[in-house]
Amino acid sequence: MPKMKTRTGAKKRYKVTGTGKITRRKANLNHILGKKASKRKRALTGDFELEPGDARRAKRQLGL
């Protein structure tokens, strides 16, 4: 049986922490930032843990 390939889209979006949790970035912080309030942009920064159902799907896509 060949090795299972990682989905490259998931590889770019998710990061696995040392404890095995899967984190992601929030959306809406890539472009058209001039019209967004500074408070809103600050709220979108940082890493956020995936919900259990989404984490299960992400793990399967990452080959974990």
Secondary structure, 3 states (H helix, E strand, C coil): CCCCCCCHHHHHHCEECCCCCEEECCCCCCCCCCCCCHHHHHHCCCCEECCHHHHHHHHHHHCC
